[in-house]
């Protein structure tokens, strides 16, 4: 299919629709069906009442954050002509579990997310900073968390590609 549009149309929103289907069997486990992209399971650890068959939903969000940063970094790096050989993310979060236990006034979501992103590149630090700044502005999952007023702390580490 070929689409031809006028230059004026570039100012209009470009909306894409994506969907997933989720099945829950009355337990802590949920099977997320992503259609052509397969499926995955979220669950809770055994000590929290789950079967431990998959990451918790909050761990899945943390993985989505790092995955979204990786995709956004790749697109931005290509646009900026920035060369890198990969990124390794190490992430953690804190949560006050009283919120999900029903204590009013305690938020049930993340309090803090900490991510260290190790970028393998020989590009100078100032070029890396340019890409990182743009990635922060463009990453949908990061901005969703930021808009929810989650304290997201990112540390980007420039690692020479030979390491």
Steps between C-alpha positions, in 0.01 A plus 500: 500500500628846412374811676545850364425800722549873476754686712217665697391158626831452683375735773202273573527231769607157380309252712590131509290244675659198665320245714553201725260245649548375854357186661489449877386167642404631845855487632783754511616385155404683181583387147558798274437424132676747270359349181768458234769568763416202721405500865652531843393442860489736794465355845597559859769313692384203709550690831255765372229251401602433140648197328822676401450415133597844373607848598268712709306763307726766656810314381342487154457879509866536602597277207276707272676817617845364413373348175336827400816697584701252286266538200486878536880517541549295183268718292651820637858378457433423133346843449797670672764285325610368841688168501462252786527124545227440757352597835469292816235612751494417872179615667334495839197656663357576841134481592310550824283186504251663736349673195406176326370366832242779505658761728358828368747780438781257412558475126478140376754548221876550488656750737842494337647335193876488461658401170862475401547490124846394382550621143778337299633780282817676396307822431596797722302565818344822370351313201364233734338773711326642190348163416400432863323836527298431186421145612355641824270729304385224262468182710127427556537269802744735675269796444199300622681426827627857529148637445381267779756680719712190553855588602695345209877522544709413195879469507655467156853355489719540193692175459770479230391240245811287563373415851 
